[in-house]
């Protein structure tokens, strides 16, 4: 698996959840909201499709965490409200789907 296969996710996760994301956003929902408002409906749908592809192609939690951090550039660590990287990514997929439907 390569980051170039996930250009929208690289932009979203690496661009909005980089190592200094907390200096830009007060919390995770604010970062997601910023991405949603800056992205077209088509871009949201492409990002959502890439999330599904990533979740479908990555089985283990440790592999998923490693890929999201090392290859996609995300520094976000899911807290107890999400429990796991997979749960967080599924949550993102749902929220992007709702945002795209409302756009």
Buried (B, 14 or more C-beta within 10 A) or exposed (E): EEBEEBEBBBBBBBBBBBEEBBEEBEEBEEBBBBBBEEBEEEBBBBBBBBBEBBBEEBEEEEEBBEBBBEBBBBBBEBEEEBEEBBEBBBBBBEBBBEBBEEB
